[in-house]
Amino acid sequence: MKETLQFTPVRMAEQFMESYRKHELYPRWHYENGCLLKALEELYSHTSEPKYFDYIRELMDKFIQEDGTIRTYNVEEYNLDQINQGKSLFLLLDKTGETKYRKAADLLMVQLKGQPRTSEGGFWHKKIYPFQMWLDGLYMATPFLTQYGAVTGEEKWFDRAALQLLLVERRTRDPRSGLLYHAWDESKEQRWSSGETGCSPHVWSRAMGWYVMAVVDTLDHLPIDHEQRGQIVGIFERVANALVHVQDQQTGLWPHLLDQPGRERNYLEASGTSMFVYALAKGVRKGYLSGKFQEVAEKGYQGLLQHLLQTDREGVLSLTQCNGGAGLGGSPYRDGSYEYYVTESIRINDPKSVAPFILAGVEMELA
């Protein structure tokens, strides 16, 4: 018997589905589409409502061609962001049996097989960012890689996914706080990278959110007897403990930059908070994390509902204080400074915040 989910996550999801149909769908294969689809997949999993599956198929079929090619996608960009939307292929393949979805998954694996790597085997975030691992890329690629291994029986992909999670944590972890810096440059060539560690200067909330979501979703498909599973679960617990120490005790929310709590212009932010709530609550539900983190997740979710969610006279929900985005390097150059992060845009109902908010809501309802 499927659980009955209550109002808030369902209402937000259906509101966003309608807006995506009208004007907000990315016209190209894009990771933000994948974020929304993942949220809808979780709703479908726990409600069995056909409308969620139908929407996923409708959106994906705008891109997936009969021969398995993907409209607007280019393998040789070697961009980890481009893997994220492909996660829905496994649901579609399972429910329909249509070979085009398997062929499309195989095509994305062509990219991951050739993805440029650091000397230790870590995926570069993009071809245009040489020798750089960003926490963002872990969420985009490792759950896909692990599920592909589970579907095909090709166990080597479990090892490849585990390597990414363990390597980036080891390279980006601040030994004092246990928090993870946004990115690491093995070459130490970038202006934003530390000459000593290669790490970027700050701990961006959403980047750590991407990481903990990557961990909890990868564990769904990593075999229970995989030799590195216990290490990954242990690191998850350690990271979760680090997050507890920087949660705002008054509101339950987490700041935009986790290493600068209370600093002027460092606002309490929706996407990172939503991601932490989802990962912690799911981690407890699945038995990966100690039960003490359920209270932390509940406090964070109540903070979102009380402080960042608004409803207008027509009943439209607005999730506020969503960071529009943050990156490193590129042109114009993003130097990773405090000033850079706090001057990036702040939006309402940004998909990168709404999708994890829905996921968080589903987990809290299940709890």
C-alpha positions as CSV (number, residue, x, y, z in Angstrom):
1,M,0.0,0.0,0.0
2,K,1.4,3.4,-1.0
3,E,1.7,6.2,1.5
4,T,-0.6,9.2,1.2
5,L,1.4,12.4,0.8
6,Q,-0.1,15.5,2.2
7,F,-0.4,19.0,0.8
8,T,2.8,21.0,0.5
9,P,5.1,18.9,-1.7
10,V,2.3,17.8,-3.9
11,R,1.0,21.3,-4.3
12,M,4.4,22.7,-5.1
13,A,5.1,20.0,-7.6
14,E,1.9,20.4,-9.5
15,Q,2.3,24.2,-9.6
16,F,5.8,23.7,-11.0
17,M,4.6,21.1,-13.5
18,E,2.1,23.6,-14.9
19,S,4.6,26.4,-15.1
20,Y,7.2,24.2,-16.9
21,R,4.6,23.3,-19.5
22,K,3.9,26.9,-20.2
23,H,7.3,28.6,-20.3
24,E,10.0,27.4,-17.9
25,L,11.1,24.2,-19.5
26,Y,14.7,24.4,-20.6
27,P,14.7,24.1,-24.4
28,R,17.8,22.0,-24.2
29,W,18.9,19.0,-22.3
30,H,19.7,20.5,-19.0
31,Y,20.4,19.5,-15.4
32,E,17.6,21.7,-14.0
33,N,15.1,19.7,-15.9
34,G,16.6,16.6,-14.3
35,C,16.2,18.1,-10.8
36,L,12.4,18.6,-11.3
37,L,12.1,15.1,-12.9
38,K,13.8,13.5,-9.9
39,A,11.3,15.2,-7.6
40,L,8.4,13.9,-9.6
41,E,9.9,10.4,-9.7
42,E,9.9,10.4,-6.0
43,L,6.3,11.5,-5.8
44,Y,5.4,8.8,-8.3
45,S,7.2,6.2,-6.4
46,H,5.4,7.0,-3.2
47,T,1.9,7.8,-4.6
48,S,1.6,5.7,-7.8
49,E,-0.2,8.7,-9.3
50,P,0.1,8.2,-13.1
51,K,0.1,11.9,-13.8
52,Y,3.7,12.1,-12.4
53,F,4.9,9.3,-14.7
54,D,3.1,10.8,-17.6
55,Y,4.7,14.1,-17.1
56,I,8.2,12.6,-16.8
57,R,7.6,10.8,-20.1
58,E,6.2,13.8,-21.8
59,L,9.2,16.0,-20.9
60,M,11.8,13.4,-21.6
61,D,10.3,12.5,-25.0
62,K,10.9,16.1,-26.1
63,F,14.6,15.1,-26.2
64,I,14.9,11.3,-26.6
65,Q,14.7,10.3,-30.3
66,E,13.7,6.8,-31.5
67,D,17.3,5.8,-32.2
68,G,18.3,6.8,-28.7
69,T,20.1,10.0,-29.6
70,I,19.3,13.0,-27.4
71,R,18.3,16.3,-28.9
72,T,20.7,19.2,-28.1
73,Y,23.1,16.9,-26.2
74,N,26.8,16.7,-27.2
75,V,28.9,13.9,-25.7
76,E,32.2,15.7,-26.3
77,E,31.4,18.6,-24.1
78,Y,32.3,16.2,-21.3
79,N,30.0,18.1,-19.0
80,L,28.9,16.3,-15.9
81,D,25.8,18.5,-15.6
82,Q,24.5,16.9,-18.8
83,I,24.2,13.5,-17.0
84,N,21.6,14.6,-14.5
85,Q,18.5,14.6,-16.7
86,G,19.3,11.1,-17.8
87,K,18.4,9.6,-14.4
88,S,14.8,9.4,-15.5
89,L,15.7,7.0,-18.3
90,F,15.8,4.1,-15.9
91,L,12.2,4.6,-14.7
92,L,11.1,5.0,-18.3
93,L,12.9,1.9,-19.4
94,D,11.5,-0.1,-16.5
95,K,7.9,0.9,-17.1
96,T,7.8,0.9,-20.9
97,G,10.6,-1.4,-22.1
98,E,11.3,0.9,-25.0
99,T,14.8,0.4,-26.3
100,K,15.3,4.1,-27.0
101,Y,15.6,4.8,-23.3
102,R,18.3,2.1,-22.9
103,K,20.2,3.5,-26.0
104,A,20.0,7.0,-24.5
105,A,21.5,5.8,-21.2
106,D,24.2,4.0,-23.2
107,L,25.0,7.3,-25.0
108,L,25.4,9.1,-21.7
109,M,27.7,6.3,-20.6
110,V,29.8,7.0,-23.6
111,Q,30.5,10.4,-22.1
112,L,31.3,9.0,-18.6
113,K,33.6,6.3,-20.0
114,G,35.6,9.0,-21.7
115,Q,35.2,11.7,-19.1
116,P,38.6,13.4,-18.5
117,R,40.0,12.6,-15.0
118,T,42.5,13.8,-12.4
119,S,45.6,11.7,-11.8
120,E,43.6,9.7,-9.2
121,G,40.6,9.0,-11.4
122,G,38.3,11.8,-10.4
123,F,36.0,13.2,-13.0
124,W,36.7,16.7,-14.2
125,H,33.6,18.7,-13.7
126,K,33.7,19.8,-17.4
127,K,36.1,19.6,-20.2
128,I,36.5,23.4,-20.0
129,Y,37.5,23.1,-16.3
130,P,40.7,20.9,-16.5
131,F,41.8,18.9,-13.4
132,Q,38.9,20.4,-11.4
133,M,36.4,18.4,-9.3
134,W,33.3,20.3,-8.1
135,L,30.9,18.9,-5.5
136,D,28.1,19.7,-7.9
137,G,29.2,17.1,-10.4
138,L,28.9,14.3,-7.9
139,Y,25.2,14.6,-7.8
140,M,24.9,14.9,-11.5
141,A,26.9,11.7,-12.3
142,T,27.4,9.2,-9.4
143,P,23.7,8.1,-8.8
144,F,23.3,7.7,-12.6
145,L,26.6,5.7,-12.8
146,T,25.5,3.4,-9.9
147,Q,22.0,2.8,-11.2
148,Y,23.5,2.0,-14.7
149,G,25.7,-0.6,-13.0
150,A,22.7,-2.1,-11.2
151,V,20.5,-2.2,-14.4
152,T,23.2,-3.7,-16.6
153,G,25.1,-5.8,-14.1
154,E,28.4,-4.1,-14.9
155,E,29.9,-4.0,-11.4
156,K,32.9,-1.9,-12.4
157,W,30.6,1.2,-12.4
158,F,30.0,0.8,-8.7
159,D,33.7,1.1,-8.1
160,R,33.9,4.2,-10.3
161,A,31.1,5.9,-8.5
162,A,32.5,5.1,-5.1
163,L,35.9,6.5,-6.1
164,Q,34.3,9.8,-7.0
165,L,32.5,10.2,-3.7
166,L,35.5,9.2,-1.6
167,L,38.1,11.2,-3.5
168,V,36.3,14.5,-3.6
169,E,35.5,14.3,0.1
170,R,39.1,13.6,0.9
171,R,40.4,16.5,-1.3
172,T,37.8,19.2,-0.3
173,R,37.3,18.5,3.4
174,D,38.3,21.2,5.9
175,P,39.9,19.2,8.7
176,R,38.8,21.7,11.4
177,S,35.1,22.0,10.6
178,G,34.5,18.8,8.6
179,L,32.8,20.9,5.9
180,L,33.6,20.5,2.2
181,Y,34.9,23.3,0.0
182,H,33.0,24.0,-3.2
183,A,35.8,22.6,-5.5
184,W,39.3,21.3,-5.9
185,D,41.9,22.1,-8.6
186,E,44.5,19.4,-8.7
187,S,46.7,21.5,-10.9
188,K,46.4,24.5,-8.5
189,E,46.5,26.7,-11.6
190,Q,43.2,28.6,-11.0
191,R,43.3,31.9,-9.2
192,W,40.5,30.7,-6.9
193,S,42.5,27.6,-5.7
194,S,44.7,27.5,-2.6
195,G,48.4,27.1,-3.4
196,E,48.5,24.6,-0.5
197,T,45.4,22.5,-0.9
198,G,44.0,23.4,-4.3
199,C,40.6,24.0,-2.7
200,S,38.3,27.0,-3.4
201,P,38.1,29.6,-0.6
202,H,34.6,28.9,0.7
203,V,32.0,26.3,1.7
204,W,28.9,26.9,-0.5
205,S,25.8,25.5,1.0
206,R,24.3,24.2,-2.3
207,A,27.6,22.5,-3.2
208,M,27.5,20.5,0.0
209,G,23.8,19.9,-0.7
210,W,24.7,18.4,-4.0
211,Y,27.3,16.1,-2.3
212,V,25.0,14.7,0.4
213,M,22.2,14.1,-2.1
214,A,24.7,12.3,-4.3
215,V,25.7,10.1,-1.4
216,V,22.2,9.2,-0.3
217,D,21.0,8.5,-3.8
218,T,24.1,6.5,-4.8
219,L,23.6,4.3,-1.8
220,D,20.2,3.3,-3.2
221,H,22.0,1.3,-5.9
222,L,25.4,0.5,-4.4
223,P,25.3,-3.2,-3.4
224,I,25.2,-3.9,0.3
225,D,28.4,-5.9,0.1
226,H,30.4,-3.4,-1.9
227,E,33.7,-3.1,-0.2
228,Q,33.6,0.7,0.1
229,R,29.9,1.0,1.1
230,G,30.7,1.2,4.8
231,Q,33.3,3.9,4.3
232,I,30.8,6.0,2.3
233,V,28.1,5.5,5.0
234,G,30.7,6.5,7.6
235,I,31.7,9.6,5.7
236,F,28.0,10.5,5.3
237,E,27.6,10.4,9.1
238,R,30.7,12.5,9.6
239,V,29.5,15.1,7.1
240,A,26.1,15.2,8.7
241,N,27.7,15.9,12.0
242,A,29.6,18.9,10.5
243,L,26.3,20.2,9.1
244,V,24.6,20.2,12.5
245,H,27.2,22.6,13.8
246,V,26.4,25.3,11.2
247,Q,22.6,25.0,11.3
248,D,21.0,28.3,12.4
249,Q,19.5,27.4,15.8
250,Q,16.9,30.1,15.7
251,T,15.3,29.2,12.3
252,G,16.6,25.7,11.5
253,L,17.9,27.0,8.2
254,W,21.4,26.9,6.8
255,P,23.4,29.9,5.5
256,H,24.4,30.5,1.9
257,L,28.1,30.2,2.9
258,L,28.4,27.6,5.6
259,D,31.9,28.7,6.7
260,Q,30.7,32.3,7.3
261,P,27.7,32.1,9.6
262,G,26.4,35.5,10.8
263,R,28.5,37.5,8.4
264,E,26.9,40.5,6.8
265,R,24.9,39.6,3.6
266,N,25.3,35.9,4.2
267,Y,21.6,35.0,4.1
268,L,19.8,31.9,5.1
269,E,19.2,30.0,1.8
270,A,16.5,27.7,0.5
271,S,18.3,25.2,-1.8
272,G,21.0,24.1,0.5
273,T,18.6,23.8,3.4
274,S,16.2,21.7,1.3
275,M,19.0,19.5,0.1
276,F,20.2,18.9,3.7
277,V,16.7,18.1,4.9
278,Y,16.2,15.6,2.1
279,A,19.5,13.9,2.5
280,L,19.4,13.7,6.3
281,A,15.8,12.5,6.5
282,K,16.3,9.9,3.8
283,G,19.5,8.8,5.4
284,V,17.7,8.2,8.7
285,R,14.8,6.4,6.9
286,K,17.1,4.1,5.0
287,G,19.3,3.4,8.1
288,Y,22.4,5.1,6.7
289,L,22.5,7.7,9.4
290,S,21.9,7.8,13.2
291,G,18.3,8.5,14.3
292,K,19.5,11.8,15.9
293,F,19.5,13.5,12.5
294,Q,15.8,13.2,12.1
295,E,15.2,16.0,14.6
296,V,17.8,18.1,12.7
297,A,15.9,17.5,9.4
298,E,12.6,18.3,11.0
299,K,13.9,21.6,12.3
300,G,15.2,22.5,8.9
301,Y,11.9,21.6,7.2
302,Q,9.9,23.7,9.6
303,G,12.3,26.5,9.0
304,L,11.6,26.4,5.3
305,L,7.8,26.3,5.9
306,Q,7.8,29.1,8.4
307,H,10.5,31.5,7.1
308,L,11.0,30.9,3.3
309,L,7.6,29.6,2.0
310,Q,5.0,32.2,1.1
311,T,1.4,31.9,-0.3
312,D,-0.3,34.7,-2.2
313,R,-4.0,35.4,-2.4
314,E,-4.5,33.0,-5.3
315,G,-2.8,30.2,-3.3
316,V,0.4,30.3,-5.4
317,L,3.4,29.1,-3.4
318,S,6.7,30.9,-3.5
319,L,9.9,29.6,-2.1
320,T,12.1,32.6,-1.3
321,Q,15.8,33.2,-0.8
322,C,16.9,30.8,-3.5
323,N,20.5,31.4,-4.7
324,G,20.4,31.7,-8.5
325,G,23.7,30.0,-9.0
326,A,27.4,30.0,-8.3
327,G,30.5,28.7,-10.1
328,L,34.2,29.1,-10.4
329,G,36.5,30.4,-13.1
330,G,35.1,30.9,-16.6
331,S,34.5,34.2,-18.3
332,P,33.8,36.6,-16.7
333,Y,36.0,35.1,-14.1
334,R,34.4,33.9,-10.8
335,D,37.1,34.1,-8.1
336,G,35.2,32.2,-5.4
337,S,35.6,35.1,-3.0
338,Y,33.0,36.0,-0.3
339,E,32.0,39.1,-2.3
340,Y,31.4,36.9,-5.4
341,Y,29.1,34.5,-3.6
342,V,27.0,37.1,-1.8
343,T,26.5,39.2,-5.0
344,E,25.1,36.3,-7.1
345,S,21.4,36.6,-7.8
346,I,18.7,35.7,-5.2
347,R,15.5,34.3,-6.8
348,I,12.0,33.1,-6.0
349,N,11.0,29.5,-7.0
350,D,14.3,28.7,-8.7
351,P,14.1,25.0,-9.9
352,K,17.4,24.1,-8.1
353,S,15.6,25.0,-4.9
354,V,12.1,23.9,-5.6
355,A,13.1,20.4,-6.7
356,P,14.9,19.6,-3.4
357,F,12.2,21.3,-1.5
358,I,9.7,18.8,-3.0
359,L,12.1,15.9,-2.2
360,A,12.4,17.2,1.4
361,G,8.7,17.4,1.7
362,V,8.2,13.9,0.5
363,E,10.8,12.6,3.0
364,M,9.2,14.5,5.9
365,E,5.8,13.2,5.0
366,L,7.2,9.6,4.9
367,A,8.8,10.2,8.3
